[in-house]
Each structure stands twice: as C-alpha cells, then as structure tokens.
C-alpha cells in the first residue's frame, strides 16, 4: 500500500507512524522546514509543500508519485487568515491528483459544515450541510469538488472537535471569558479514534461514503469543560449563562454500521 498524506501535522504525523508499522510506503507534506528536519530520520518521504490560491510551492508531483491513496488533511486555517480562499487552494491541487496514480481520496473534513441551531438539532448521515460560517461553507464546497470528480473515488470523513492528552481544547477554554452557548452539547472525538477510523476505511476499502464522526457522549459545554479544567488544574472557564444556547448533536453511529468501528477512546 502506498499512501500520500497532505498535512503531516498533529493528526497526520501519528497517522503516518501507524501506517509505517503496517509496512505501508508513506509520502507526506508539511509547510514547516523544522518538521522536514524532524522527519528526516523516518521512512516517510517528506516534502515541503505550501498550497496557495494561484500556485503550489514544492514538489507536489513527487509527493503523489506512485501512490494509490491520498489522505487530504489540510484544514482551512481561516481563523488565522479569514480572507484566505481555501476552495481555490484545493482547486489548484486537483489537477495534480488527476494526473497522478492516485485512485482514491480520503478528505478529512469537519462537522462545521453544519450550523448550530436553537433548539439543538441532531445531525445524522442524511442531514444536508447548512453551514453559514465562512469555514463551513468553504469546506462544503471542497467536499463537493472532490465528490463530483470522476478521476478518483472520494470518501468524506467529517470529524468533530479533536482531543488528545497533548492538546486539549480545555486549555484554551480556560483562558476565555464570557463564553456563549453554555448548554450546547459538545461534539468531540479523540485523535486515536480518528486514526482508527481512517485505518478501517482504508483496510475495508470504504470509498464513496460521507461519514460523520463524534464520540457518542454529548454533555453540555459548561458541564464538560468545568469537569475537564478542574481535572487538569486549569482555571475554570467564564461562561455567559444569560443568553439561549445554540448547538447541535453529531450522531456518529454510521461509523459503527458502515465500517464496523466502535469508538474506543472516551472524551472525558
């Protein structure tokens, strides 16, 4: 198995490490010179690649060469640069995929393609994306670009908020004040479950699906982050409990039905 991973970051790097244990041949990209140096002592064929709206810097052809599967793991980054055109960057990438040996694409998407509602809505695998945020709308357009392309088969994998011991949103939440949507349900998934789901999709050749993924517990934002911050020794978040809460519940049970994967890593 030869796999290219565009985005050897917080998720992509440990994912690549898991694949190496299975003796897959892995190519991957990073935007960081420091990461290139860190990965130089691993079997990963690493390329420095930066996707821009009008061109791609780096040897993208080399990264994709001789690979069968592409895992596209590049978040929009619109919090840092809200004027960025994420759709244009992926449009710039697609011709390189089309002319490569890639036949399967796994796009790591986000449940932000669904908007928050009051009262809370339950998002199932048949719910149509309805995001009104800039990031959500751009991700939705990228999903469609990939799904409608007949040069390769695409599975869309929408993760909820990612957590792990070495990076937890509670740390940033503890620094915030006047936090809205106190009673909104949280939708989270552990990084190890993300890796396990990706592994299952590839092992079972589950292509052509759109899958929502979230751990099947949804405590309120206040309940969850108060407990986690207390446990981790962070300051308690300052919640604004005066306004009605908007939110959603991501039903990730389709993962269990389609690829027979059971969530194994609690978010608590």
Secondary structure, 3 states (H helix, E strand, C coil): CEEEEECCCCCHHHHHHHHHHCCCEEEEEECCHHHHHHHCCCCCEEEECEECCCCEECCHHHHHCCCCEEEECCCCCCCCCCCCCHHHHHHHHHHHHHCCCCCEEEEEEEHHHCCCECCCEEECCCCCCCCCCHHHHHHHHHHHHHHCCCCCEEEEEEECEEEECCECHHHHHCCCCCECCCCCECCEEEHHHHHHHHHHHHHCCCCCCEEEECCCCCCEHHHHHHHHHHHHCCCCCCECCCCCCCEEEECCCHHHHHCCCCCCCCCC
